[in-house]
Amino acid sequence: FRGSAKEGEPRGFEVQIYSPLDSVFPTGSIYGLERSKVATDTEARWFHLRVLAQGATCTVWVDGIEVATTDRIQETRGQIGFQIHMENTTVSWRRVRAWRLDDYQP
């Protein structure tokens, strides 16, 4: 989130999707900043992931339960990207939605 692929520009931050509960940064973690407190395995099932980035604060919910928050993210603008870098792995997204906070109407 809030990242750029351009060299020399901020890379942003990452919200992890990785199912093993005993991993260093399981699903819902704000990678390198805050480990998720997710209590259920997300492997081979649909789950709802919500991310709110407001100023330097980022909060993550998995299936409606807050699992991670930090106030240590860079306050920059940027793109939202999706990545996968493990061989023989599949990740699927459906109904991806993003709002600017000043435009958001719940």
Disulfide bonds with the S-S distance in Angstrom:
none
